[in-house]
């Protein structure tokens, strides 16, 4: 008998950029097509104060909701015995037992840098470089993204898995 993995999904909605939320919703919807005995255990991590409109429409039988305090996500993930956490920027400096998977949605900051301030570009470069270096894996949504990723992060190409963004709404 195989033991199910426990996957932590971080739902971190931002009204001005909803794609990350849709990605999580699509993952949960995809899992619903698996036979119940084949499904991983899903823990949906939501920061305290997140409006319920972002997760109330989801099938609650697919996940356990875990509300966490600001800046204490990894503590809660560790306590919940999660094997893998997605999407996150990188591991913390804590000694954790779970793996972290990052997601790079696009390379707009590299393609059209004129649309970003110098400060935004610096933060985005640091954010993605840290994610790529310290995460256990990276999710990209297409082969073309992977080709571009290899150009920017050639030393970390083995960390990538492609998970095509296909809406099943």
Secondary structure, DSSP 8 states (H G I E B T S, - for coil): -----EEEEEE--BTTB-HHHHHHHHHHHHHTTS-GGG--EEEEEEETT--GGGTTTS-GGG-EEEEE-TT-HHHHHHHTT-SEEES-S---SS--SSEEEEE----HHHH-GGGS-HHHHHHHHHHHHHHHHHSSEEEES-HHHHHHHHHH-GGGGGGEEE-------
